[in-house]
Amino acid sequence: MADSDDVPLTGSWDVLVIGSGAAGMSTALATVQYGSRSVLIIDKCPPHWAGGNGYFTAGAYRTAHYGLHDLLPLVSNVPKDLETKIDLAKYDEADFMADMRRVTGGRCDEELSRVLVNESRDCIGWLKDYCAVDFQLSFRRQAYEVDGRYKFWGGLALTVREGGKGLIANLNASARRLGVRFAFNTAAQELLMDEKSGAVVGVRASRAGKAHEIRAKSVVMCAGGFEASPSLRAQYLGPGWDLAHVRGTPFNTGDMLLAAQRDVQAASKGNWSGCHSVAWDASSDPNSGDRVKTNEFTKSGYPLGLMLNSAGERFVDEGVDMRNYTYAKFGRAILQQPGGIAFQVWDKKTIAWLRDEEYRDEIVPKITAQSLEDLADQCGERGLEAKQRFVDVINEYNDAVKAHRAEHGNGKFDPAIKDGLGTQSSKTRLALPKSNWALTIEEPPFLAVKVGSGVTFTFGGLAVDPKTANVKSAVSGKSIEGLYCAGEMVGGLFFGNYPGGSGLTAGGVFGRRAGKSAAERSRWGEGGWQARL
């Protein structure tokens, strides 16, 4: 991604956006739409690292909708003859809001969540029409082909062509077409405040070893969380989190979260001890995501099998809910295990259901065997310490599955719904059940994959006005004039977990609001805001 160390940092901009990720570019595009004439995006990363964490995602966007007919106008990959083979139930605002409350334990901020939910569908339409984002139905990640029909599940149906790479390419092309300027290798270090009005009027930044003051009528922070800082992870998330693998950009180190609290007494909000973390390839680079493989190190096939720790014990109910509602919290569960590792295990029956982008031979070291004993021996070479217990636990699980079938009948395995195939019966009850998709693991070949924890983004952020995305003051409780934020920096939406795909949607919804508010403020001299006072 070209451009930009030659962009002059002198003079004054209508809007300055800090961060070149999906939220930052969505914000910049909104500022242009609402009348800003000079918009600058700065990022401390080099140009080839542009895109923030959005680049490393699968490009999934969660939205309220009213069924297939409501989504077809948004997508580019459904020919007419395929429409009749798709089962995609409505997922309305009540469903989305219920999921927000359920997966966060009722802790999500109600007003922020309602803005996210109620504006989600309109925001997707805006991203498609104004920002030229190429949405598709997510057949590979969010649908299973069952009896010749594509069954979508988990309330999530939309992705972007070529995932996060495609998303960032789309947004970047639109931003440049509309005149947004970029300055990379430019690190914001301090927020500048007008001493008389208390408004934020720019930032002090560093580029090529030189200090610069970048003046702007409005500043929008979209600089991400602190997920790439081992020290801040250990400080806020707790012991051991400095050892988690970084899924995305290594440049999200919490700089602007700390600067906002230090320089303008911004109020913090949300789950500062929580984060989005997933089952992640244990052999990946621990310090950074891979710009080529991006999201392919995710290992989300656990609902189809079992996960066991190095002591040979299961530690989660792999089938407690659809993967969309568990994958973002199971990374924490893995990190809490001995050595911070686990082994995902399948047999012949479900290996074919695993997604190629996550489990193909070229992307992950595989452990294969013709017996559970041999599988345990090979896992023992990779960190499994209790080989016999590993085998015993799987056999105990197999017995429980068979007892469940004997009592409840041989129900149909269906990974697109909660199929009720479990492990609990009057004869056998496991201390830790598998509630759905419980099939025996006894038919060779057997497959295991070693996983660790990959941290995606942190949940703690800043308090904002839900209407304007203005950052709030910890001193006055009021909005700080001229300062806004969007993306991972918004606190209060997610606690302990989140509904899959809602992070990118939140970046779009609040980026759009921040962009509109920042643009209106920058037009004071043109009657834009004054006319409304």
N, C-alpha and C positions, 0 to 999 in steps of 0.2 A: 504494500500500500504506500504509494509515493506521497510526496509533498512533505517537507515543510520546514526545515530548520531555517529557511530564508524568510519566513513570514515575520514581518516586523512586529515587535511587541510594544512599540511605543504608540502614543495616541490613545484614544478611548474607543471602546467597542460598545455596541448596544447591549450585547449579552456575551458573557464569558461562561463556557461550559467546561468543567473539569472532569475529564474522563471520556474516552473514545469508545466505550462499550455500547451495547444496545440501548440502554437507558439514556446515555449521553447523546447519541446520535438521534434518538427519537425526540429528545428535548430540543436539540438544535433545529430539527426539521419543523417542530411546532413553533419555535420562535420566528422562523422565516414565514410560516403560514400566517402568523398573527402580526406581521408587519415589521419585524426587526430587519434592519438593512445591513448591519455588520455583526456577524456572529463568528466567534472563534472558539474552537475546541482545542484545549491543551491536554497533553498526557505525558507523564514522565517516561513512558516506554518509548523505544525506538519505533519507527514506522512499521517495521515488519511484525511488531507485536500488537498492533492496533486491534481493537475489538473487545478488550476486557475479557471477562468470563463468558460473555455471550458467544464468543467464537468457539468455545469448548463445549457448548451445550448440544443437545440433540435438536434444538430449534423448536421445542414443543411449547405451544401456547394453550393455556386452559381458558375457555370462555363459556359463558352461559349461551345456550342456543335451544332451538325448538325442533331439533331433529335434522335428518339428512338434508331435507329441502332448504333449511336455513343455512347450511354450510356449503352446499354445492356452488353458490355464486362466488364463494371466496377462494375455491381451490382450482388447480390447473391439471390435476392428474386423474380425473374420473370421466372416462368416456361414457356415452349414453348406455352402451350395452352392459356396463359394469354397475350402473346405478341400481338395477333390480336385484343385484346379488349382495347388497350391503345391508346389514342390520346395525343401525345406529340410533339409539333411543335419545329422546330429548334430554337435555341437562339444563334446566332453567335456573333462574336466579336463586330460587329457594334451595335447589340441590347444591349449588356452588356454596352458598352461605352456610348450609348445614355441614358441608365438608370442611369449610374453614373452621367452624366451631369445634367439630368433632376431632379433627387431627391435632388441633392446638390445645385440646383440653379446655375449651371455652375461654382461653386467655387472649385470643386475637382482639385487637381494638375494633369495636363494632363499627364506628364511623369510617375508619380507614377501610375496613373490610367491605362495607357496603359500597363505598366508592369503587373499589376494585371490581366487585361482582357486577354492580349495575352498569358500569361503563365498559366491561370487558368486550362485549360483542361489538359495540360501536368503535372501540379502539382497534379491534382486529380489522374492521372495515376500513378505518383510516390508514392503518399500516399498509393494507393492500392498495388502496386507491391513491393515497397521497405519497406514501413512502416507497411504493413499488416492491413490497415484500411478496415473494412468490410462495403463497401458502399451498399446502397439499394435505390430503388426508393421510394420516400416519398408518398405512397398512402394515409396515414392517414392525413397528414398535407397539402399536395400540390395537391391533386386530389379530385374531386367530382365524384361520380358515377351518370351519367346522361344517361338515356335511355340504361342502360346496358353497358355503356362504361366508362372507367376511363379517365377523362379529366383533364390533368395537366394544371396549370395556373401560371401566375406571373413570368415566367422565371426561376423558381426554382424547381428542380426535385430530387436532391440527398440529402440523409441523411445517417447517420451511424446507423447500427444496435444498438439498445438500446441507441440511442441519444448520448448526451455528455458523459454519463457514459461509453458507449461502445467505444467511440472515445478515451478517456483517457486510458482506459484499453488496447486498441490496441497499442497505441503509447508507453505506459509504458512497455508493454511486449517486443516490438521490441527494445526499447532503452536498456533494461536490457540484452536482448539476444546478442546485439552487444557490450556490455561492458561499456555502459555509467554508471557512478556512480552518486549517489544522496546523498545530505546532506540536511536534513530538520532541522527545528528549527535553521536555520542559516541565519541571516539577514544581507544582504549587507548594509553597512552604508556610505562608502566613496570609491570613485574611486581613485586608485593610479596611479600617472603619473611619468614617467621617466623625470627628470628635464632637461636632455640634449636633448633628442629626442622629448619630448612632447607626446610620445606614452603612452597609457594606458597599464599598466603592471599587473593589478590585482585589488583587492578590499580589504578594511578593513571590516571585518564582525564580528558579535557577535554571540556566541553560548554558551548556558548555563552560561551566565553572564561573559564569557571570550572573550577578543578581539583576533582576528586572522587576519593575513595577508595571503590572498590566491593569489598566484602569477600565472599568466597565460600569454601565448603569445598573446592570443586574448580573449576579453571579449564581450559577447553578452547579452544585456539587453532585457529580455522578461517579465518584472515584472508588466505589466498591467498599467492601468490608475489610476485615483484618485477617482474612483466612490464609494469606501467604506470609504472615509474620509468626514464626515459631514462638517468639517470646510473648507476643500478645495472646496467641492461642493458649499457651500455658497459663498466662495470667488470668484470662477471662473464662476460658472453657474448662480449665482444670488440669491437673497432673496428667501427663502422658500425651496431651494434645500436640506438644511440640514434635511428636514422632509421627503424626498423621501425614499422609501424602497429599500434596497440593494437586487438585484436579485441573486447575485452570491457570490463569496468568500468575506469574510470580510477582507482579507489581501491585497487587491489592494488599497493601500492608498497613492499612488503617490511618494513613497520614492525615487525611482531611477530617476524619472523625475526631482525632485528637486535636487538630488545629482549630476546628470549630468550637470545641469545648474550651480550649485554652484562650483563643483570641477574642471570641465574641460571647462566651458563656452560653453556648448553645445547650439546650436541654437534651439529655440522653433519654432513650426510650427503648423498650422491648427486651428481648431475651438475650442479654449479653453473655450468658453462659451457654447459649444454644447455637447450633449450626446445622446446616444441611450437609450430611456426610453419608457416603454410600459404600457398598462393597466394591472394592477397587483392586485391580491387579497388583498383587504383592511384589511383582518384579518390576514395576514401573519406577520412573524417576521420582523420588520423594519430594523434590523441591519445586517441581514445575510440571504443568501439563505438556503434552506433545502436540505441536502445531499441525502435524500430519494426521496422527491417529485420534486426536481430540477425545471425544466421548467414548471411544471404543474400549478403553480400559475399564469402563463400568462393567460390573458382573451382576446382572439383575435376574438371572435365571433361577434363583433360589426357591421361588414358589413351586417349581417343578421337581424339586429334590429336597435335600437336607443340607443344613450347615452345622458342622461340628468344630469345636475348638481344639487346641493342641492337646487337651486332656481327654479328648475323645467324647466330649459331652455336647449335646445340643444346648442352645442358649436362647433361641427365639422360636416362636411359632411361625414357621415359614409360610403358613397358609392362613394367617389370621385375617388378612385383608388383601385386596387387590394390590399388586406391586406398586402402583402409583401412590399409595397411601402408606407404604412401609419403607420404601427404598431409601428415603432421605433421613430416616432415623436409625436404620440398621447399621450404618457405618459406625455410629457411636457404640452400638452393642458389640461390634467386632473389636473396636479399640479397647474395650473394657475386658476382653478375654486375655488369658495368659499369653504374653508376647505380642498382643495386638493382632493376632492372625486367626484365620479359620479356613476350613476346607469345605467347599461346596461339592456335593456328591449326587450323581445320577446313575441310572442304569439304562439299558437298551430302550426301554419304553419311552423315555422322555428326552433322550439326547437329541433326537431329530427336531424337537420343538425349540431348542436353544437358538437364539438369533446369531446369524453368521457374523454380524459386525462386532459382537462381543466375544464370541467363542470359536471363531475359525482358527485353524492351526497357525496361521501367520500372526495372530494377534495375542495369543495367550499360551504359556507353557501348560501342556495337558499331562495329566497322570492317568494312564489307562491300564486296565488289568482284566483278567478273566475270572478272578475271584476276589471276594472282599478281603481275604487275608493278604493277598498279593497287593491289593490297592493300599491296605494299611502299611505294608512294608515300604512301599514306594513313598507314601506320604511321610513315613518316618524319616526318610532321607531329606525331607523338606520342612521339618519342624514339628511333626506329630510325635508327641512324647508317650502317649498311652495307646499303643497299637491294638492291644486286645480289647480295651474298653471301647475303642472306635468300632470294632467289629461287633461287639456285644450290643452296643447301643443301636446300631442299624438293625440287627436281628430282633431286638426287643420291639423296635418300631415296626418291623415287618409283621411280627406276631400280632401287634395291636391293630394294624391295618386289616389283617385277615379276620380277626375277631369282629371288627366293625362291619365288615362285609357279610359275615355269617349272620349277624344280628339284624342288619339294616338292608340287606340285599345288595346286589352288585349294581350300584348306581353308575351313571355315565360320567366319565371323566370329561370335563369341559373347562379349559383354562380361561375362557372368556366370561365366566360367571363364578360366583361362589357356589361350587357344585356340591358342597356338603360331604364330600368324601373325606372322612376324618379318621381318627385313631381311637376315639373313646367309645366304649361299650360297657355293658353290665359285667362282662367277663374280664376285660382288660382296660385299664385307664392309665395312660402315661402321665407322669408328673407334669410334663410339658407337652401338651397336645400339638398335633398338626390339624388344623380345623378344616382345611379345604385342600383339594388336589393331592391327597395322600395316596400314593401308589407304592406298592412294595418296591424295594430296591434289592433285587435278587436275580435279575436276568443279565448275564454278561452280554456285551462288554460293559464294564463299569468305568465311569469317568469322574475324576476329581480335579478341582482347580483351587489353588491357594490364593486367598484374598486377604487384603488388609483394609484399612479405612482410608477413604479419599474424601478430603474436606472440600466442599464446593463453595459455600459462602456462609458468612456468619449472620446471625439473626439480630444482634444488637445494633441499634442505629440512633438516629436523632428524631426528636419529636417534631412533627410538621403539622401545619394547618391542613386538614384533609381537602379543603376547598381550593387552596392556592399552592400547596406544597411549600409554603414559606416555612423556614426553620424557626422554631420557637426558642425564646430565651429562657434559660433556667432561672434567671433573676426576676424578670417581670411576668413571665408566662405568656407574653405577647409575641407576635411575629417580629422577627428581625428584618427590618426593611432591606431590600436588595439581595437577600440571601435565600436560596431555595435548594432543595435536594430531591433526588429521585434514585431509583434502583436500590441496590443493596444498602444504601445509607439511610433509607427510611426505616425507622424502628416501629415496632408495634404490630406488624402483620403476622409474623410467624413465631411460634413458641414450640421448641422441641421437635417439631415436624412441620410439614407443609403439604398441601395437595400438589402432586406433580404437575409441572407446567405453569404454576401460578406465579413463579418468580419473574419470568420474562413478561408475562402479562402485566404484573405490577409495575415493572420498569416502563412499559409502554403507557399505561394509564397515568401514572404519576409524572412520568417524563412529559407527557402531553400537557398535563395541568401546569407543571412547573414552567414549561416553555411558553404557554399562553400567558401566565402571570408575569413572567420575566419580560416578555415582549411588550405587554401592556404598560409595565412600569417604565420600560425604556422609551416609551412614546409620550412621556409626560409633556414634552415641549410641543407635541403635535396634537394635543388634546385627547390622546388615547385614554389616559387614566383620569386626567383632570375633568374630562367631560362626564365622568361617572361619579365624581365626588359630590 
